[in-house]
Amino acid sequence: MGEIRATDVVTAACDALVAGLDSPALRILAACTRAEADYDVPDLLPPALDELGLTLHPAGSVAGQEAAARALAARMLAGELTPRELTFMIHQRFGHELPLAERLANLDDDYDVLEYGGRTQAQVDADVTAEALRLAQHLV
């Protein structure tokens, strides 16, 4: 999603090792220094994820954008984002161009016209939550 620094990826690799995950590439990734992280993480992350059986979508790919939208929805459901923040981030990042998340972009527009429409913020929040659940559960 491009929201995390390379040093945070290294920290996550260390945390994964402590939690019991292990692979040669994960150990190499975890061994990066802060000075090396910005340069080395882009090359080290794909093999580490591959060894762990995790998917790394190419930057800018539709699959990557859909995974990012689902991750943002999961963050909202976990209480890390408000429904309004989720729709704003989706709308800002993808506009109305990502079919999977277009409903959330439309709901962001609904927030913008609350004072003129017949809906309350609670109603829009409920619709956002339902849509976030749909995305997080990988339903189309």
KEGU-739789 format. One record per residue: residue in three letters; x, y, z of N, C-alpha, C in turn. Coordinates in pm, whole numbers, padded with zeros to 5 digits. Layout:
@rest: ALA; n_c1: X; n_c2: Y; n_c3: Z; ca_c1: X; ca_c2: Y; ca_c3: Z; c_c1: X; c_c2: Y; c_c3: Z
...
***
This chain:
@rest: MET; n_c1: 00082; n_c2: -00120; n_c3: 00000; ca_c1: 00000; ca_c2: 00000; ca_c3: 00000; c_c1: 00085; c_c2: 00125; c_c3: 00000
@rest: GLY; n_c1: 00215; n_c2: 00108; n_c3: 00022; ca_c1: 00303; ca_c2: 00223; ca_c3: 00020; c_c1: 00292; c_c2: 00312; c_c3: 00142
@rest: GLU; n_c1: 00235; n_c2: 00263; n_c3: 00250; ca_c1: 00217; ca_c2: 00345; ca_c3: 00370; c_c1: 00317; c_c2: 00315; c_c3: 00480
@rest: ILE; n_c1: 00407; n_c2: 00225; n_c3: 00458; ca_c1: 00497; ca_c2: 00183; ca_c3: 00564; c_c1: 00642; c_c2: 00202; c_c3: 00518
@rest: ARG; n_c1: 00725; n_c2: 00248; n_c3: 00609; ca_c1: 00866; ca_c2: 00271; ca_c3: 00579; c_c1: 00941; c_c2: 00139; c_c3: 00571
@rest: ALA; n_c1: 01051; n_c2: 00141; n_c3: 00499; ca_c1: 01133; ca_c2: 00020; ca_c3: 00485; c_c1: 01183; c_c2: -00028; c_c3: 00621
@rest: THR; n_c1: 01215; n_c2: 00063; n_c3: 00711; ca_c1: 01261; ca_c2: 00022; ca_c3: 00844; c_c1: 01151; c_c2: -00050; c_c3: 00921
@rest: ASP; n_c1: 01024; n_c2: -00014; n_c3: 00895; ca_c1: 00912; ca_c2: -00084; ca_c3: 00959; c_c1: 00898; c_c2: -00225; c_c3: 00905
@rest: VAL; n_c1: 00932; n_c2: -00244; n_c3: 00778; ca_c1: 00929; ca_c2: -00379; ca_c3: 00720; c_c1: 01035; c_c2: -00465; c_c3: 00788
@rest: VAL; n_c1: 01152; n_c2: -00408; n_c3: 00811; ca_c1: 01259; ca_c2: -00481; ca_c3: 00880; c_c1: 01214; c_c2: -00517; c_c3: 01022
@rest: THR; n_c1: 01153; n_c2: -00424; n_c3: 01090; ca_c1: 01101; ca_c2: -00451; ca_c3: 01225; c_c1: 00997; c_c2: -00561; c_c3: 01222
@rest: ALA; n_c1: 00908; n_c2: -00559; n_c3: 01123; ca_c1: 00807; ca_c2: -00663; ca_c3: 01110; c_c1: 00872; c_c2: -00799; c_c3: 01083
@rest: ALA; n_c1: 00980; n_c2: -00801; n_c3: 01005; ca_c1: 01053; ca_c2: -00925; ca_c3: 00980; c_c1: 01112; c_c2: -00979; c_c3: 01111
@rest: CYS; n_c1: 01167; n_c2: -00891; n_c3: 01192; ca_c1: 01220; ca_c2: -00932; ca_c3: 01323; c_c1: 01109; c_c2: -00988; c_c3: 01411
@rest: ASP; n_c1: 00996; n_c2: -00917; n_c3: 01413; ca_c1: 00881; ca_c2: -00963; ca_c3: 01491; c_c1: 00833; c_c2: -01100; c_c3: 01444
@rest: ALA; n_c1: 00835; n_c2: -01122; n_c3: 01313; ca_c1: 00793; ca_c2: -01251; ca_c3: 01258; c_c1: 00887; c_c2: -01362; c_c3: 01303
@rest: LEU; n_c1: 01015; n_c2: -01334; n_c3: 01305; ca_c1: 01111; ca_c2: -01434; ca_c3: 01352; c_c1: 01088; c_c2: -01467; c_c3: 01499
@rest: VAL; n_c1: 01066; n_c2: -01365; n_c3: 01580; ca_c1: 01041; ca_c2: -01385; ca_c3: 01723; c_c1: 00912; c_c2: -01466; c_c3: 01743
@rest: ALA; n_c1: 00814; n_c2: -01443; n_c3: 01655; ca_c1: 00686; ca_c2: -01514; ca_c3: 01666; c_c1: 00693; c_c2: -01659; c_c3: 01616
@rest: GLY; n_c1: 00807; n_c2: -01696; n_c3: 01559; ca_c1: 00824; ca_c2: -01835; ca_c3: 01518; c_c1: 00825; c_c2: -01860; c_c3: 01368
@rest: LEU; n_c1: 00798; n_c2: -01758; n_c3: 01288; ca_c1: 00812; ca_c2: -01775; ca_c3: 01144; c_c1: 00961; c_c2: -01775; c_c3: 01111
@rest: ASP; n_c1: 00999; n_c2: -01852; n_c3: 01010; ca_c1: 01141; ca_c2: -01856; ca_c3: 00977; c_c1: 01159; c_c2: -01898; c_c3: 00832
@rest: SER; n_c1: 01251; n_c2: -01831; n_c3: 00768; ca_c1: 01295; ca_c2: -01870; ca_c3: 00634; c_c1: 01427; c_c2: -01799; c_c3: 00611
@rest: PRO; n_c1: 01509; n_c2: -01849; n_c3: 00521; ca_c1: 01639; ca_c2: -01783; ca_c3: 00495; c_c1: 01623; c_c2: -01637; c_c3: 00453
@rest: ALA; n_c1: 01531; n_c2: -01610; n_c3: 00362; ca_c1: 01515; ca_c2: -01472; ca_c3: 00314; c_c1: 01459; c_c2: -01382; c_c3: 00424
@rest: LEU; n_c1: 01373; n_c2: -01437; n_c3: 00511; ca_c1: 01320; ca_c2: -01357; ca_c3: 00622; c_c1: 01433; c_c2: -01319; c_c3: 00717
@rest: ARG; n_c1: 01525; n_c2: -01411; n_c3: 00743; ca_c1: 01640; ca_c2: -01380; ca_c3: 00829; c_c1: 01726; c_c2: -01270; c_c3: 00768
@rest: ILE; n_c1: 01748; n_c2: -01275; n_c3: 00637; ca_c1: 01828; ca_c2: -01172; ca_c3: 00570; c_c1: 01757; c_c2: -01037; c_c3: 00579
@rest: LEU; n_c1: 01627; n_c2: -01038; n_c3: 00558; ca_c1: 01548; ca_c2: -00914; ca_c3: 00567; c_c1: 01555; c_c2: -00857; c_c3: 00707
@rest: ALA; n_c1: 01541; n_c2: -00941; n_c3: 00807; ca_c1: 01544; ca_c2: -00896; ca_c3: 00947; c_c1: 01681; c_c2: -00842; c_c3: 00986
@rest: ALA; n_c1: 01785; n_c2: -00884; n_c3: 00915; ca_c1: 01921; ca_c2: -00841; ca_c3: 00949; c_c1: 01958; c_c2: -00706; c_c3: 00889
@rest: CYS; n_c1: 01873; n_c2: -00648; n_c3: 00808; ca_c1: 01903; ca_c2: -00517; ca_c3: 00747; c_c1: 01917; c_c2: -00411; c_c3: 00855
@rest: THR; n_c1: 02013; n_c2: -00324; n_c3: 00837; ca_c1: 02026; ca_c2: -00208; ca_c3: 00926; c_c1: 01933; c_c2: -00098; c_c3: 00877
@rest: ARG; n_c1: 01912; n_c2: 00000; n_c3: 00962; ca_c1: 01829; ca_c2: 00114; ca_c3: 00921; c_c1: 01888; c_c2: 00184; c_c3: 00799
@rest: ALA; n_c1: 02018; n_c2: 00193; n_c3: 00792; ca_c1: 02084; ca_c2: 00258; ca_c3: 00679; c_c1: 02064; c_c2: 00180; c_c3: 00549
@rest: GLU; n_c1: 02056; n_c2: 00048; n_c3: 00559; ca_c1: 02041; ca_c2: -00036; ca_c3: 00440; c_c1: 01897; c_c2: -00053; c_c3: 00396
@rest: ALA; n_c1: 01804; n_c2: -00035; n_c3: 00487; ca_c1: 01664; ca_c2: -00072; ca_c3: 00464; c_c1: 01605; c_c2: -00010; c_c3: 00338
@rest: ASP; n_c1: 01619; n_c2: 00121; n_c3: 00321; ca_c1: 01558; ca_c2: 00186; ca_c3: 00206; c_c1: 01607; c_c2: 00129; c_c3: 00073
@rest: TYR; n_c1: 01730; n_c2: 00085; n_c3: 00071; ca_c1: 01790; ca_c2: 00032; ca_c3: -00052; c_c1: 01765; c_c2: -00117; c_c3: -00070
@rest: ASP; n_c1: 01767; n_c2: -00192; n_c3: 00039; ca_c1: 01763; ca_c2: -00338; ca_c3: 00029; c_c1: 01624; c_c2: -00400; c_c3: 00040
@rest: VAL; n_c1: 01535; n_c2: -00339; n_c3: 00115; ca_c1: 01403; ca_c2: -00399; ca_c3: 00138; c_c1: 01328; c_c2: -00427; c_c3: 00007
@rest: PRO; n_c1: 01326; n_c2: -00336; n_c3: -00092; ca_c1: 01252; ca_c2: -00369; ca_c3: -00215; c_c1: 01299; c_c2: -00498; c_c3: -00283
@rest: ASP; n_c1: 01426; n_c2: -00531; n_c3: -00272; ca_c1: 01477; ca_c2: -00654; ca_c3: -00332; c_c1: 01461; c_c2: -00775; c_c3: -00240
@rest: LEU; n_c1: 01465; n_c2: -00752; n_c3: -00109; ca_c1: 01460; ca_c2: -00863; ca_c3: -00013; c_c1: 01319; c_c2: -00906; c_c3: 00023
@rest: LEU; n_c1: 01225; n_c2: -00816; n_c3: 00016; ca_c1: 01088; ca_c2: -00849; ca_c3: 00057; c_c1: 01022; c_c2: -00956; c_c3: -00031
@rest: PRO; n_c1: 01027; n_c2: -00945; n_c3: -00164; ca_c1: 00959; ca_c2: -01048; ca_c3: -00245; c_c1: 01004; c_c2: -01191; c_c3: -00216
@rest: PRO; n_c1: 01134; n_c2: -01222; n_c3: -00208; ca_c1: 01169; ca_c2: -01361; ca_c3: -00178; c_c1: 01128; c_c2: -01404; c_c3: -00036
@rest: ALA; n_c1: 01132; n_c2: -01311; n_c3: 00059; ca_c1: 01092; ca_c2: -01346; ca_c3: 00196; c_c1: 00943; c_c2: -01381; c_c3: 00199
@rest: LEU; n_c1: 00860; n_c2: -01302; n_c3: 00133; ca_c1: 00717; ca_c2: -01331; ca_c3: 00129; c_c1: 00690; c_c2: -01461; c_c3: 00054
@rest: ASP; n_c1: 00763; n_c2: -01481; n_c3: -00055; ca_c1: 00746; ca_c2: -01604; ca_c3: -00133; c_c1: 00777; c_c2: -01728; c_c3: -00050
@rest: GLU; n_c1: 00886; n_c2: -01722; n_c3: 00025; ca_c1: 00923; ca_c2: -01836; ca_c3: 00110; c_c1: 00819; c_c2: -01863; c_c3: 00218
@rest: LEU; n_c1: 00748; n_c2: -01761; n_c3: 00259; ca_c1: 00644; ca_c2: -01777; ca_c3: 00361; c_c1: 00508; c_c2: -01809; c_c3: 00300
@rest: GLY; n_c1: 00503; n_c2: -01817; n_c3: 00168; ca_c1: 00378; ca_c2: -01848; ca_c3: 00100; c_c1: 00281; c_c2: -01731; c_c3: 00092
@rest: LEU; n_c1: 00334; n_c2: -01609; n_c3: 00102; ca_c1: 00251; ca_c2: -01489; ca_c3: 00098; c_c1: 00264; c_c2: -01423; c_c3: -00040
@rest: THR; n_c1: 00159; n_c2: -01353; n_c3: -00080; ca_c1: 00156; ca_c2: -01291; ca_c3: -00211; c_c1: 00196; c_c2: -01145; c_c3: -00201
@rest: LEU; n_c1: 00283; n_c2: -01103; n_c3: -00291; ca_c1: 00319; ca_c2: -00962; ca_c3: -00305; c_c1: 00271; c_c2: -00918; c_c3: -00442
@rest: HIS; n_c1: 00171; n_c2: -00833; n_c3: -00444; ca_c1: 00117; ca_c2: -00785; ca_c3: -00571; c_c1: 00207; c_c2: -00675; c_c3: -00627
@rest: PRO; n_c1: 00226; n_c2: -00671; n_c3: -00758; ca_c1: 00305; ca_c2: -00563; ca_c3: -00817; c_c1: 00242; c_c2: -00427; c_c3: -00786
@rest: ALA; n_c1: 00326; n_c2: -00329; n_c3: -00759; ca_c1: 00278; ca_c2: -00195; ca_c3: -00729; c_c1: 00193; c_c2: -00145; c_c3: -00846
@rest: GLY; n_c1: 00079; n_c2: -00089; n_c3: -00815; ca_c1: -00008; ca_c2: -00032; ca_c3: -00917; c_c1: -00097; c_c2: -00132; c_c3: -00988
@rest: SER; n_c1: -00081; n_c2: -00261; n_c3: -00962; ca_c1: -00167; ca_c2: -00361; ca_c3: -01027; c_c1: -00307; c_c2: -00356; c_c3: -00968
@rest: VAL; n_c1: -00404; n_c2: -00400; n_c3: -01046; ca_c1: -00542; ca_c2: -00404; ca_c3: -00997; c_c1: -00551; c_c2: -00496; c_c3: -00876
@rest: ALA; n_c1: -00482; n_c2: -00611; n_c3: -00882; ca_c1: -00484; ca_c2: -00703; ca_c3: -00768; c_c1: -00425; c_c2: -00636; c_c3: -00644
@rest: GLY; n_c1: -00319; n_c2: -00558; n_c3: -00663; ca_c1: -00258; ca_c2: -00486; ca_c3: -00551; c_c1: -00350; c_c2: -00379; c_c3: -00496
@rest: GLN; n_c1: -00418; n_c2: -00308; n_c3: -00586; ca_c1: -00512; ca_c2: -00205; ca_c3: -00542; c_c1: -00629; c_c2: -00268; c_c3: -00467
@rest: GLU; n_c1: -00677; n_c2: -00380; n_c3: -00515; ca_c1: -00787; ca_c2: -00448; ca_c3: -00446; c_c1: -00743; c_c2: -00499; c_c3: -00309
@rest: ALA; n_c1: -00622; n_c2: -00551; n_c3: -00302; ca_c1: -00570; ca_c2: -00597; ca_c3: -00173; c_c1: -00555; c_c2: -00478; c_c3: -00077
@rest: ALA; n_c1: -00512; n_c2: -00364; n_c3: -00129; ca_c1: -00499; ca_c2: -00244; ca_c3: -00046; c_c1: -00635; c_c2: -00199; c_c3: 00005
@rest: ALA; n_c1: -00736; n_c2: -00200; n_c3: -00081; ca_c1: -00871; ca_c2: -00161; ca_c3: -00040; c_c1: -00923; c_c2: -00256; c_c3: 00068
@rest: ARG; n_c1: -00898; n_c2: -00383; n_c3: 00052; ca_c1: -00942; ca_c2: -00481; ca_c3: 00152; c_c1: -00867; c_c2: -00460; c_c3: 00285
@rest: ALA; n_c1: -00739; n_c2: -00429; n_c3: 00275; ca_c1: -00661; ca_c2: -00405; ca_c3: 00397; c_c1: -00712; c_c2: -00281; c_c3: 00470
@rest: LEU; n_c1: -00746; n_c2: -00177; n_c3: 00396; ca_c1: -00801; ca_c2: -00057; ca_c3: 00459; c_c1: -00936; c_c2: -00088; c_c3: 00524
@rest: ALA; n_c1: -01019; n_c2: -00169; n_c3: 00456; ca_c1: -01148; ca_c2: -00207; ca_c3: 00514; c_c1: -01126; c_c2: -00284; c_c3: 00644
@rest: ALA; n_c1: -01029; n_c2: -00374; n_c3: 00644; ca_c1: -01000; ca_c2: -00451; ca_c3: 00766; c_c1: -00953; c_c2: -00359; c_c3: 00878
@rest: ARG; n_c1: -00874; n_c2: -00257; n_c3: 00844; ca_c1: -00829; ca_c2: -00162; ca_c3: 00946; c_c1: -00948; c_c2: -00087; c_c3: 01006
@rest: MET; n_c1: -01045; n_c2: -00052; n_c3: 00924; ca_c1: -01163; ca_c2: 00016; ca_c3: 00977; c_c1: -01239; c_c2: -00076; c_c3: 01069
@rest: LEU; n_c1: -01256; n_c2: -00201; n_c3: 01028; ca_c1: -01330; ca_c2: -00296; ca_c3: 01110; c_c1: -01258; c_c2: -00326; c_c3: 01241
@rest: ALA; n_c1: -01125; n_c2: -00310; n_c3: 01242; ca_c1: -01047; ca_c2: -00331; ca_c3: 01364; c_c1: -01045; c_c2: -00207; c_c3: 01453
@rest: GLY; n_c1: -01110; n_c2: -00099; n_c3: 01407; ca_c1: -01117; ca_c2: 00022; ca_c3: 01487; c_c1: -01001; c_c2: 00118; c_c3: 01467
@rest: GLU; n_c1: -00916; n_c2: 00093; n_c3: 01369; ca_c1: -00801; ca_c2: 00180; ca_c3: 01343; c_c1: -00840; c_c2: 00301; c_c3: 01260
@rest: LEU; n_c1: -00951; n_c2: 00293; n_c3: 01188; ca_c1: -01002; ca_c2: 00403; ca_c3: 01107; c_c1: -01150; c_c2: 00419; c_c3: 01134
@rest: THR; n_c1: -01201; n_c2: 00540; n_c3: 01123; ca_c1: -01345; ca_c2: 00560; ca_c3: 01129; c_c1: -01402; c_c2: 00530; c_c3: 00990
@rest: PRO; n_c1: -01532; n_c2: 00508; n_c3: 00981; ca_c1: -01592; ca_c2: 00488; ca_c3: 00849; c_c1: -01563; c_c2: 00606; c_c3: 00754
@rest: ARG; n_c1: -01570; n_c2: 00726; n_c3: 00807; ca_c1: -01542; ca_c2: 00845; ca_c3: 00724; c_c1: -01399; c_c2: 00845; c_c3: 00674
@rest: GLU; n_c1: -01303; n_c2: 00810; n_c3: 00762; ca_c1: -01163; ca_c2: 00805; ca_c3: 00721; c_c1: -01141; c_c2: 00699; c_c3: 00613
@rest: LEU; n_c1: -01209; n_c2: 00585; n_c3: 00626; ca_c1: -01195; ca_c2: 00480; ca_c3: 00525; c_c1: -01242; c_c2: 00530; c_c3: 00389
@rest: THR; n_c1: -01359; n_c2: 00587; n_c3: 00384; ca_c1: -01410; ca_c2: 00632; ca_c3: 00253; c_c1: -01321; c_c2: 00742; c_c3: 00195
@rest: PHE; n_c1: -01273; n_c2: 00831; n_c3: 00279; ca_c1: -01185; ca_c2: 00937; ca_c3: 00231; c_c1: -01057; c_c2: 00879; c_c3: 00171
@rest: MET; n_c1: -00996; n_c2: 00783; n_c3: 00242; ca_c1: -00872; ca_c2: 00724; ca_c3: 00193; c_c1: -00894; c_c2: 00647; c_c3: 00063
@rest: ILE; n_c1: -01004; n_c2: 00572; n_c3: 00056; ca_c1: -01036; ca_c2: 00498; ca_c3: -00067; c_c1: -01058; c_c2: 00595; c_c3: -00182
@rest: HIS; n_c1: -01138; n_c2: 00698; n_c3: -00160; ca_c1: -01169; ca_c2: 00795; ca_c3: -00264; c_c1: -01044; c_c2: 00869; c_c3: -00310
@rest: GLN; n_c1: -00961; n_c2: 00907; n_c3: -00214; ca_c1: -00839; ca_c2: 00979; ca_c3: -00246; c_c1: -00742; c_c2: 00891; c_c3: -00325
@rest: ARG; n_c1: -00729; n_c2: 00767; n_c3: -00285; ca_c1: -00633; ca_c2: 00676; ca_c3: -00347; c_c1: -00678; c_c2: 00624; c_c3: -00483
@rest: PHE; n_c1: -00806; n_c2: 00588; n_c3: -00496; ca_c1: -00854; ca_c2: 00520; ca_c3: -00616; c_c1: -00958; c_c2: 00598; c_c3: -00695
@rest: GLY; n_c1: -01009; n_c2: 00707; n_c3: -00639; ca_c1: -01117; ca_c2: 00778; ca_c3: -00705; c_c1: -01236; c_c2: 00684; c_c3: -00725
@rest: HIS; n_c1: -01295; n_c2: 00691; n_c3: -00843; ca_c1: -01405; ca_c2: 00600; ca_c3: -00877; c_c1: -01358; c_c2: 00499; c_c3: -00981
@rest: GLU; n_c1: -01226; n_c2: 00478; n_c3: -00987; ca_c1: -01166; ca_c2: 00395; ca_c3: -01092; c_c1: -01147; c_c2: 00248; c_c3: -01054
@rest: LEU; n_c1: -01162; n_c2: 00213; n_c3: -00926; ca_c1: -01145; ca_c2: 00074; ca_c3: -00884; c_c1: -01283; c_c2: 00015; c_c3: -00857
@rest: PRO; n_c1: -01334; n_c2: -00068; n_c3: -00949; ca_c1: -01471; ca_c2: -00118; ca_c3: -00933; c_c1: -01498; c_c2: -00182; c_c3: -00797
@rest: LEU; n_c1: -01402; n_c2: -00255; n_c3: -00743; ca_c1: -01423; ca_c2: -00322; ca_c3: -00615; c_c1: -01455; c_c2: -00222; c_c3: -00503
@rest: ALA; n_c1: -01397; n_c2: -00103; n_c3: -00509; ca_c1: -01412; ca_c2: -00005; ca_c3: -00401; c_c1: -01497; c_c2: 00115; c_c3: -00440
@rest: GLU; n_c1: -01561; n_c2: 00109; n_c3: -00555; ca_c1: -01637; ca_c2: 00225; ca_c3: -00602; c_c1: -01752; c_c2: 00261; c_c3: -00507
@rest: ARG; n_c1: -01813; n_c2: 00162; n_c3: -00445; ca_c1: -01922; ca_c2: 00191; ca_c3: -00350; c_c1: -01871; c_c2: 00276; c_c3: -00235
@rest: LEU; n_c1: -01749; n_c2: 00249; n_c3: -00187; ca_c1: -01692; ca_c2: 00330; ca_c3: -00078; c_c1: -01664; c_c2: 00471; c_c3: -00126
@rest: ALA; n_c1: -01617; n_c2: 00487; n_c3: -00250; ca_c1: -01594; ca_c2: 00621; ca_c3: -00305; c_c1: -01727; c_c2: 00697; c_c3: -00313
@rest: ASN; n_c1: -01832; n_c2: 00628; n_c3: -00354; ca_c1: -01964; ca_c2: 00692; ca_c3: -00360; c_c1: -02012; c_c2: 00732; c_c3: -00220
@rest: LEU; n_c1: -01984; n_c2: 00648; n_c3: -00121; ca_c1: -02023; ca_c2: 00680; ca_c3: 00016; c_c1: -01944; c_c2: 00800; c_c3: 00069
@rest: ASP; n_c1: -01820; n_c2: 00817; n_c3: 00022; ca_c1: -01744; ca_c2: 00936; ca_c3: 00059; c_c1: -01817; c_c2: 01061; c_c3: 00007
@rest: ASP; n_c1: -01869; n_c2: 01051; n_c3: -00113; ca_c1: -01948; ca_c2: 01162; ca_c3: -00168; c_c1: -02071; c_c2: 01187; c_c3: -00082
@rest: ASP; n_c1: -02133; n_c2: 01079; n_c3: -00030; ca_c1: -02250; ca_c2: 01095; ca_c3: 00056; c_c1: -02217; c_c2: 01173; c_c3: 00182
@rest: TYR; n_c1: -02099; n_c2: 01148; n_c3: 00240; ca_c1: -02058; ca_c2: 01225; ca_c3: 00358; c_c1: -02050; c_c2: 01374; c_c3: 00324
@rest: ASP; n_c1: -02005; n_c2: 01405; n_c3: 00204; ca_c1: -01987; ca_c2: 01545; ca_c3: 00165; c_c1: -02118; c_c2: 01622; c_c3: 00152
@rest: VAL; n_c1: -02228; n_c2: 01550; n_c3: 00134; ca_c1: -02356; ca_c2: 01618; ca_c3: 00114; c_c1: -02457; c_c2: 01587; c_c3: 00225
@rest: LEU; n_c1: -02409; n_c2: 01545; n_c3: 00341; ca_c1: -02500; ca_c2: 01510; ca_c3: 00451; c_c1: -02595; c_c2: 01622; c_c3: 00485
@rest: GLU; n_c1: -02546; n_c2: 01745; n_c3: 00489; ca_c1: -02631; ca_c2: 01855; ca_c3: 00532; c_c1: -02739; c_c2: 01889; c_c3: 00429
@rest: TYR; n_c1: -02722; n_c2: 01838; n_c3: 00306; ca_c1: -02821; ca_c2: 01867; ca_c3: 00201; c_c1: -02912; c_c2: 01749; c_c3: 00171
@rest: GLY; n_c1: -02872; n_c2: 01630; n_c3: 00214; ca_c1: -02949; ca_c2: 01510; ca_c3: 00181; c_c1: -03040; c_c2: 01468; c_c3: 00293
@rest: GLY; n_c1: -03104; n_c2: 01357; n_c3: 00272; ca_c1: -03197; ca_c2: 01307; ca_c3: 00370; c_c1: -03139; c_c2: 01196; c_c3: 00457
@rest: ARG; n_c1: -03008; n_c2: 01178; n_c3: 00454; ca_c1: -02945; ca_c2: 01071; ca_c3: 00531; c_c1: -02865; c_c2: 01129; c_c3: 00647
@rest: THR; n_c1: -02852; n_c2: 01049; n_c3: 00751; ca_c1: -02773; ca_c2: 01090; ca_c3: 00865; c_c1: -02633; c_c2: 01029; c_c3: 00855
@rest: GLN; n_c1: -02541; n_c2: 01081; n_c3: 00932; ca_c1: -02407; ca_c2: 01024; ca_c3: 00935; c_c1: -02412; c_c2: 00879; c_c3: 00983
@rest: ALA; n_c1: -02497; n_c2: 00851; n_c3: 01078; ca_c1: -02509; ca_c2: 00713; ca_c3: 01129; c_c1: -02553; c_c2: 00617; c_c3: 01019
@rest: GLN; n_c1: -02642; n_c2: 00663; n_c3: 00931; ca_c1: -02686; ca_c2: 00578; ca_c3: 00820; c_c1: -02572; c_c2: 00552; c_c3: 00722
@rest: VAL; n_c1: -02497; n_c2: 00656; n_c3: 00691; ca_c1: -02384; ca_c2: 00639; ca_c3: 00598; c_c1: -02277; c_c2: 00552; c_c3: 00664
@rest: ASP; n_c1: -02251; n_c2: 00576; n_c3: 00794; ca_c1: -02154; ca_c2: 00491; ca_c3: 00867; c_c1: -02194; c_c2: 00344; c_c3: 00859
@rest: ALA; n_c1: -02323; n_c2: 00315; n_c3: 00874; ca_c1: -02371; ca_c2: 00177; ca_c3: 00868; c_c1: -02348; c_c2: 00117; c_c3: 00730
@rest: ASP; n_c1: -02373; n_c2: 00196; n_c3: 00626; ca_c1: -02349; ca_c2: 00148; ca_c3: 00490; c_c1: -02200; c_c2: 00123; c_c3: 00466
@rest: VAL; n_c1: -02115; n_c2: 00211; n_c3: 00519; ca_c1: -01970; ca_c2: 00194; ca_c3: 00505; c_c1: -01926; c_c2: 00067; c_c3: 00577
@rest: THR; n_c1: -01977; n_c2: 00045; n_c3: 00696; ca_c1: -01941; ca_c2: -00075; ca_c3: 00772; c_c1: -01983; c_c2: -00201; c_c3: 00697
@rest: ALA; n_c1: -02101; n_c2: -00201; n_c3: 00640; ca_c1: -02148; ca_c2: -00317; ca_c3: 00563; c_c1: -02058; c_c2: -00340; c_c3: 00443
@rest: GLU; n_c1: -02020; n_c2: -00234; n_c3: 00375; ca_c1: -01933; ca_c2: -00247; ca_c3: 00258; c_c1: -01793; c_c2: -00293; c_c3: 00299
@rest: ALA; n_c1: -01744; n_c2: -00243; n_c3: 00411; ca_c1: -01612; ca_c2: -00286; ca_c3: 00461; c_c1: -01614; c_c2: -00434; c_c3: 00495
@rest: LEU; n_c1: -01722; n_c2: -00481; n_c3: 00555; ca_c1: -01736; ca_c2: -00624; ca_c3: 00584; c_c1: -01734; c_c2: -00707; c_c3: 00456
@rest: ARG; n_c1: -01804; n_c2: -00659; n_c3: 00355; ca_c1: -01806; ca_c2: -00729; ca_c3: 00227; c_c1: -01665; c_c2: -00740; c_c3: 00169
@rest: LEU; n_c1: -01592; n_c2: -00629; n_c3: 00171; ca_c1: -01456; ca_c2: -00629; ca_c3: 00117; c_c1: -01363; c_c2: -00717; c_c3: 00199
@rest: ALA; n_c1: -01372; n_c2: -00706; n_c3: 00329; ca_c1: -01281; ca_c2: -00782; ca_c3: 00416; c_c1: -01307; c_c2: -00932; c_c3: 00407
@rest: GLN; n_c1: -01428; n_c2: -00969; n_c3: 00373; ca_c1: -01462; ca_c2: -01111; ca_c3: 00360; c_c1: -01440; c_c2: -01160; c_c3: 00218
@rest: HIS; n_c1: -01384; n_c2: -01075; n_c3: 00132; ca_c1: -01352; ca_c2: -01108; ca_c3: -00008; c_c1: -01476; c_c2: -01144; c_c3: -00089
@rest: LEU; n_c1: -01588; n_c2: -01084; n_c3: -00055; ca_c1: -01709; ca_c2: -01106; ca_c3: -00132; c_c1: -01712; c_c2: -01003; c_c3: -00244
@rest: VAL; n_c1: -01763; n_c2: -01041; n_c3: -00356; ca_c1: -01770; ca_c2: -00948; ca_c3: -00470; c_c1: -01906; c_c2: -00893; c_c3: -00487
***
